[in-house]
Amino acid sequence: MEEALRTVAEHVALTAEAFAVFFIILGFAQAVHTFVRKGLLRKRTHRALVEARNELGHMLSLSLEFLIGADVLLTAISPGWEEIGKLAAIVGIRTVLNFFLIQELRVLGGKGGREVVRPRRNLTVRLRRRGCLEEEPGATGATR
């Protein structure tokens, strides 16, 4: 019974690792597609770069979660002190990486990482309202 449980756990862990690799590849492909479609073809490279980083970041975060789960599962079936120490180090490093990745995604994407870039079309109007820009006398919409 114990050997069957160990075999099942190893297969599930291997499947979780395969999903992690799949999500990394998928995230890379999505990021490249977004950058090419929005950056190179539409000449919006900065916005496309931010969106591509956001997509890749979400997929990397998901992959890290799958990898942590696989490591926990593999350690649960053979809990020696050496394996537990390795697990603690691996989970610690991956958790820190995931934490900082999520923080960067929040900075890039606003609340929840959904909104990637705020539109800038009304930036001049907003700056004028705040008193940061003044209209030049006789000019229409020009700023100093």
Backbone as CSV, one residue per row, in Angstrom:
resi,resn,N_x,N_y,N_z,CA_x,CA_y,CA_z,C_x,C_y,C_z
1,MET,0.821,-1.195,0.000,0.000,0.000,0.000,0.871,1.267,0.000
2,GLU,1.912,1.239,0.819,2.797,2.406,0.908,3.526,2.648,-0.411
3,GLU,3.927,1.578,-1.058,4.617,1.718,-2.343,3.685,2.256,-3.423
4,ALA,2.418,1.856,-3.401,1.432,2.363,-4.363,1.185,3.853,-4.134
5,LEU,1.102,4.246,-2.876,0.907,5.664,-2.547,2.107,6.488,-2.992
6,ARG,3.288,5.945,-2.793,4.519,6.632,-3.219,4.542,6.791,-4.747
7,THR,4.142,5.762,-5.472,4.115,5.814,-6.932,3.106,6.842,-7.421
8,VAL,1.919,6.854,-6.811,0.891,7.832,-7.192,1.380,9.249,-6.916
9,ALA,1.981,9.467,-5.753,2.482,10.791,-5.401,3.574,11.244,-6.365
10,GLU,4.445,10.341,-6.763,5.498,10.683,-7.720,4.909,11.060,-9.077
11,HIS,3.886,10.331,-9.501,3.243,10.644,-10.787,2.507,11.985,-10.728
12,VAL,1.840,12.241,-9.620,1.131,13.522,-9.472,2.145,14.674,-9.439
13,ALA,3.246,14.487,-8.727,4.286,15.517,-8.678,4.888,15.752,-10.058
14,LEU,5.124,14.678,-10.795,5.652,14.812,-12.156,4.654,15.546,-13.051
15,THR,3.372,15.263,-12.883,2.331,15.957,-13.645,2.304,17.444,-13.289
16,ALA,2.429,17.761,-12.003,2.456,19.166,-11.584,3.664,19.888,-12.177
17,GLU,4.813,19.229,-12.198,6.001,19.828,-12.806,5.817,20.015,-14.309
18,ALA,5.150,19.062,-14.949,4.882,19.193,-16.392,3.952,20.376,-16.654
19,PHE,2.939,20.555,-15.796,2.050,21.712,-15.936,2.831,23.012,-15.753
20,ALA,3.766,23.026,-14.818,4.575,24.226,-14.596,5.377,24.573,-15.849
21,VAL,5.981,23.569,-16.455,6.738,23.800,-17.690,5.802,24.279,-18.796
22,PHE,4.627,23.662,-18.903,3.647,24.059,-19.911,3.247,25.520,-19.734
23,PHE,2.989,25.937,-18.486,2.576,27.318,-18.254,3.701,28.309,-18.522
24,ILE,4.936,27.922,-18.268,6.063,28.797,-18.594,6.162,28.975,-20.109
25,ILE,6.047,27.879,-20.844,6.107,27.958,-22.312,4.930,28.768,-22.843
26,LEU,3.734,28.518,-22.311,2.551,29.256,-22.739,2.691,30.749,-22.440
27,GLY,3.199,31.078,-21.264,3.402,32.482,-20.905,4.416,33.156,-21.812
28,PHE,5.485,32.453,-22.130,6.488,32.995,-23.046,5.881,33.250,-24.419
29,ALA,5.109,32.275,-24.913,4.486,32.429,-26.234,3.486,33.592,-26.238
30,GLN,2.693,33.716,-25.178,1.740,34.819,-25.087,2.459,36.160,-25.035
31,ALA,3.532,36.230,-24.267,4.271,37.480,-24.147,4.881,37.889,-25.482
32,VAL,5.475,36.938,-26.189,6.051,37.244,-27.500,4.953,37.671,-28.471
33,HIS,3.828,36.969,-28.455,2.709,37.300,-29.342,2.186,38.711,-29.047
34,THR,2.021,39.036,-27.785,1.536,40.371,-27.410,2.517,41.440,-27.842
35,PHE,3.805,41.201,-27.609,4.797,42.207,-27.965,4.862,42.417,-29.473
36,VAL,4.822,41.327,-30.224,4.872,41.458,-31.687,3.612,42.131,-32.206
37,ARG,2.447,41.684,-31.729,1.179,42.195,-32.242,0.965,43.665,-31.874
38,LYS,1.221,44.009,-30.609,0.934,45.376,-30.170,2.144,46.296,-30.236
39,GLY,3.331,45.733,-30.127,4.519,46.569,-30.091,5.135,46.814,-31.450
40,LEU,5.407,45.755,-32.143,6.091,45.907,-33.419,5.144,46.282,-34.549
41,LEU,3.947,45.712,-34.549,3.022,45.986,-35.650,2.271,47.304,-35.473
42,ARG,1.977,47.679,-34.237,1.216,48.914,-33.987,2.088,50.050,-33.465
43,LYS,3.357,49.811,-33.308,4.329,50.826,-32.869,4.011,51.372,-31.470
44,ARG,3.547,50.516,-30.589,3.305,50.888,-29.188,4.203,50.024,-28.309
45,THR,5.497,50.194,-28.452,6.433,49.269,-27.832,6.404,49.308,-26.308
46,HIS,6.312,50.485,-25.697,6.321,50.541,-24.236,5.092,49.853,-23.660
47,ARG,3.942,50.181,-24.181,2.700,49.574,-23.697,2.725,48.066,-23.933
48,ALA,3.191,47.642,-25.100,3.252,46.219,-25.420,4.226,45.497,-24.494
49,LEU,5.342,46.147,-24.181,6.321,45.538,-23.285,5.730,45.341,-21.893
50,VAL,5.011,46.333,-21.401,4.385,46.219,-20.080,3.345,45.103,-20.079
51,GLU,2.523,45.042,-21.110,1.508,43.988,-21.196,2.150,42.608,-21.312
52,ALA,3.204,42.493,-22.096,3.889,41.212,-22.260,4.513,40.762,-20.938
53,ARG,5.130,41.681,-20.226,5.712,41.352,-18.917,4.636,40.926,-17.937
54,ASN,3.493,41.584,-17.997,2.381,41.244,-17.120,1.894,39.826,-17.390
55,GLU,1.703,39.485,-18.651,1.248,38.136,-19.007,2.258,37.071,-18.592
56,LEU,3.529,37.322,-18.894,4.569,36.367,-18.533,4.680,36.232,-17.015
57,GLY,4.567,37.341,-16.320,4.649,37.310,-14.866,3.558,36.475,-14.229
58,HIS,2.338,36.597,-14.738,1.242,35.792,-14.198,1.479,34.302,-14.432
59,MET,1.970,33.970,-15.601,2.235,32.559,-15.896,3.402,32.023,-15.058
60,LEU,4.418,32.843,-14.835,5.535,32.408,-13.988,5.073,32.193,-12.551
61,SER,4.201,33.072,-12.080,3.666,32.922,-10.731,2.881,31.622,-10.602
62,LEU,2.041,31.331,-11.579,1.277,30.087,-11.568,2.211,28.884,-11.620
63,SER,3.249,28.966,-12.416,4.219,27.874,-12.514,4.928,27.640,-11.188
64,LEU,5.295,28.714,-10.517,5.945,28.565,-9.215,5.041,27.861,-8.212
65,GLU,3.748,28.152,-8.257,2.809,27.478,-7.359,2.763,25.973,-7.638
66,PHE,2.741,25.592,-8.909,2.744,24.172,-9.257,4.041,23.499,-8.810
67,LEU,5.166,24.187,-8.972,6.450,23.607,-8.574,6.545,23.440,-7.060
68,ILE,6.023,24.405,-6.310,6.015,24.275,-4.849,5.161,23.085,-4.439
69,GLY,4.001,22.951,-5.069,3.138,21.812,-4.753,3.816,20.473,-5.050
70,ALA,4.515,20.399,-6.168,5.217,19.162,-6.520,6.316,18.855,-5.507
71,ASP,7.044,19.874,-5.073,8.108,19.656,-4.084,7.541,19.192,-2.753
72,VAL,6.446,19.792,-2.330,5.820,19.375,-1.071,5.359,17.928,-1.171
73,LEU,4.761,17.576,-2.279,4.275,16.210,-2.471,5.422,15.200,-2.460
74,LEU,6.509,15.518,-3.138,7.651,14.600,-3.163,8.291,14.456,-1.786
75,THR,8.315,15.519,-1.016,8.904,15.450,0.320,7.975,14.716,1.283
76,ALA,6.684,14.809,1.062,5.731,14.144,1.949,5.855,12.626,1.885
77,ILE,6.322,12.095,0.759,6.413,10.634,0.645,7.737,10.083,1.162
78,SER,8.736,10.928,1.329,10.013,10.462,1.891,10.568,11.523,2.828
79,PRO,9.955,11.670,4.003,10.326,12.779,4.890,11.558,12.501,5.754
80,GLY,12.729,12.642,5.165,13.957,12.613,5.953,14.375,14.047,6.247
81,TRP,15.268,14.225,7.220,15.671,15.582,7.595,16.358,16.305,6.450
82,GLU,17.120,15.566,5.664,17.800,16.190,4.533,16.778,16.673,3.493
83,GLU,15.763,15.840,3.211,14.727,16.231,2.254,13.901,17.405,2.770
84,ILE,13.624,17.392,4.074,12.845,18.493,4.654,13.636,19.798,4.586
85,GLY,14.936,19.733,4.816,15.776,20.929,4.704,15.819,21.462,3.279
86,LYS,15.946,20.540,2.318,15.923,20.952,0.910,14.585,21.575,0.548
87,LEU,13.502,20.956,1.021,12.172,21.483,0.742,12.011,22.880,1.323
88,ALA,12.471,23.069,2.546,12.353,24.385,3.172,13.105,25.438,2.365
89,ALA,14.301,25.089,1.912,15.076,26.047,1.118,14.400,26.335,-0.217
90,ILE,13.952,25.297,-0.897,13.324,25.473,-2.212,12.025,26.255,-2.098
91,VAL,11.180,25.860,-1.141,9.896,26.550,-0.964,10.132,27.999,-0.534
92,GLY,11.109,28.215,0.320,11.418,29.580,0.743,11.842,30.457,-0.428
93,ILE,12.745,29.951,-1.240,13.216,30.725,-2.395,12.084,30.967,-3.378
94,ARG,11.312,29.935,-3.673,10.212,30.097,-4.634,9.121,31.006,-4.095
95,THR,8.874,30.957,-2.803,7.857,31.832,-2.220,8.306,33.289,-2.266
96,VAL,9.567,33.530,-1.970,10.091,34.898,-2.057,10.040,35.398,-3.492
97,LEU,10.447,34.552,-4.435,10.364,34.941,-5.847,8.926,35.266,-6.249
98,ASN,7.997,34.412,-5.841,6.598,34.627,-6.180,6.068,35.906,-5.532
99,PHE,6.464,36.173,-4.288,6.018,37.382,-3.602,6.457,38.633,-4.357
100,PHE,7.728,38.692,-4.712,8.220,39.874,-5.414,7.662,39.970,-6.834
101,LEU,7.418,38.833,-7.449,6.797,38.835,-8.773,5.382,39.404,-8.702
102,ILE,4.622,38.994,-7.704,3.261,39.513,-7.525,3.306,41.010,-7.211
103,GLN,4.263,41.442,-6.403,4.381,42.869,-6.108,4.651,43.675,-7.372
104,GLU,5.535,43.166,-8.216,5.839,43.870,-9.462,4.628,43.885,-10.394
105,LEU,3.893,42.785,-10.424,2.694,42.738,-11.262,1.655,43.744,-10.783
106,ARG,1.543,43.912,-9.474,0.601,44.906,-8.949,1.024,46.318,-9.325
107,VAL,2.317,46.576,-9.286,2.811,47.897,-9.688,2.568,48.115,-11.170
108,LEU,2.858,47.100,-11.969,2.669,47.217,-13.416,1.204,47.290,-13.791
109,GLY,0.409,46.457,-13.153,-0.947,46.298,-13.631,-2.036,46.880,-12.789
110,GLY,-1.726,47.599,-11.763,-2.800,48.140,-10.943,-3.400,47.055,-10.079
111,LYS,-4.616,47.247,-9.669,-5.295,46.362,-8.734,-5.509,44.980,-9.350
112,GLY,-4.994,43.965,-8.709,-5.202,42.609,-9.159,-4.455,42.225,-10.425
113,GLY,-3.678,43.121,-10.982,-2.910,42.801,-12.166,-3.717,42.776,-13.447
114,ARG,-4.973,43.166,-13.408,-5.812,43.112,-14.603,-5.590,44.307,-15.510
115,GLU,-5.591,45.499,-14.934,-5.420,46.706,-15.739,-3.934,46.890,-15.989
116,VAL,-3.516,46.839,-17.212,-2.094,46.841,-17.507,-1.531,48.250,-17.529
117,VAL,-2.076,49.120,-18.330,-1.582,50.487,-18.446,-2.788,51.413,-18.480
118,ARG,-2.734,52.456,-17.692,-3.822,53.426,-17.736,-3.690,54.258,-18.999
119,PRO,-4.797,54.563,-19.651,-4.714,55.356,-20.870,-4.153,56.747,-20.598
120,ARG,-3.363,57.281,-21.546,-2.709,58.573,-21.360,-3.297,59.647,-22.254
121,ARG,-4.384,59.377,-22.918,-4.894,60.340,-23.884,-5.330,61.652,-23.235
122,ASN,-5.708,61.632,-21.972,-6.134,62.847,-21.295,-5.086,63.362,-20.317
123,LEU,-3.855,62.967,-20.486,-2.805,63.360,-19.571,-2.615,64.870,-19.542
124,THR,-2.594,65.511,-20.689,-2.418,66.963,-20.746,-3.562,67.675,-20.029
125,VAL,-4.774,67.207,-20.224,-5.935,67.817,-19.572,-5.836,67.659,-18.059
126,ARG,-5.464,66.473,-17.604,-5.337,66.256,-16.156,-4.230,67.113,-15.556
127,LEU,-3.112,67.247,-16.254,-2.022,68.075,-15.740,-2.416,69.543,-15.684
128,ARG,-3.187,70.003,-16.657,-3.661,71.392,-16.627,-4.603,71.615,-15.461
129,ARG,-5.485,70.683,-15.203,-6.427,70.817,-14.087,-5.706,70.869,-12.752
130,ARG,-4.623,70.132,-12.627,-3.856,70.135,-11.388,-2.928,71.331,-11.274
131,GLY,-2.847,72.110,-12.336,-1.999,73.287,-12.309,-0.558,73.012,-12.672
132,CYS,-0.273,71.845,-13.189,1.096,71.500,-13.562,1.481,72.090,-14.914
133,LEU,0.507,72.293,-15.774,0.752,72.858,-17.096,-0.136,74.073,-17.281
134,GLU,0.393,75.050,-17.981,-0.391,76.235,-18.304,-0.483,76.359,-19.810
135,GLU,-1.606,76.882,-20.262,-1.757,77.092,-21.703,-0.993,78.340,-22.101
136,GLU,-0.352,78.274,-23.264,0.363,79.448,-23.780,-0.658,80.397,-24.367
137,PRO,-0.447,81.695,-24.163,-1.369,82.670,-24.727,-1.369,82.592,-26.259
138,GLY,-2.541,82.493,-26.833,-2.663,82.473,-28.282,-2.433,81.111,-28.898
139,ALA,-2.004,80.130,-28.134,-1.770,78.791,-28.680,-2.978,77.899,-28.380
140,THR,-3.235,76.991,-29.263,-4.363,76.089,-29.041,-3.845,74.734,-28.604
141,GLY,-3.957,74.454,-27.328,-3.584,73.154,-26.790,-2.092,72.929,-26.619
142,ALA,-1.263,73.931,-26.875,0.174,73.758,-26.714,0.537,73.888,-25.240
143,THR,1.539,73.173,-24.821,1.989,73.240,-23.440,3.432,73.684,-23.378
144,ARG,3.780,74.253,-22.237,5.175,74.654,-22.031,5.970,73.548,-21.454
